[in-house]
């Protein structure tokens, strides 16, 4: 763990906590490391999603109804 850490209290579902403790023991990591890794992965995924939205901002927009009609027209529904 890095030297610039901040303490926080997190309440886990009992079964999730048990699974995390087992995973920590098997991976030689602390619960904090596992949680930090998971949060980093989630934030990175959010960043990728935001970048994808930005890349597609100029794409034409269609309604859901138009999409369904197009799928039906092309025999996909």
N, C-alpha and C positions, 0 to 999 in steps of 0.2 A: 504494500500500500504506500502511496506517496506521502510525503511529509506534510502536505497541505490538505489535510482532511477536515471534514466537518461532521460532527456527531449528530445522528438523527435516530428517532425511534420509529420502527416499522412494525406493524402488526401483520403477521402472516396467518393464513388458514393453517390449522394444526397439521394437516397432511402435507401441505406445501413445505412447511417448516421442517418436517421430518425428512422429506425428500431432499431439501437443500442441505441439511446436516449430513446426510449420507453422501451426497455428491461432493460436498466439501471434504469429507474424510477420504473419499476415493481419489480426489484430484489434488489433494494436499494444498487446497486453497481455503481461505476463510470465507465465512458467509458474506462478509463485506465485499470481498473480491468478486464472489459470484454475482452479487447484486449489482455492483458497479459495472461488471462486464455486461450484464443483461441490459442495464439502463443505457450504457454506451451504444450497444448494438441497436436498441430501440431508437435512440436519438439519431444514429447514423441512417437508419431506415427512413426516419422522418425526413432527414436532409435529402436523401435520394428521391423520395416522393415529391418533395417541393421542387427539386431540380427538374423532375419529369414534368410536373405541372407547368413550370416555366418554359420548358422546351415545346410544349404543346399549346401554348397560349394563343397562337395564331391559327390553329386548326379550325376548320368550319364546325359550327355547332349544329346538331340536329336534335330534334325532340325524340323522346322515347317512342312515341307513337309512330314517327317517321321511320325509326330504326326497325320496329316490328313490321311495319308495312313492307319495308325493303327486304327484310328476311323472308317474309311470306312470298313476295313477288319472285324471289330467286329460289323458291322451293326449300328453304332451310327451316321453315316452320310448318 
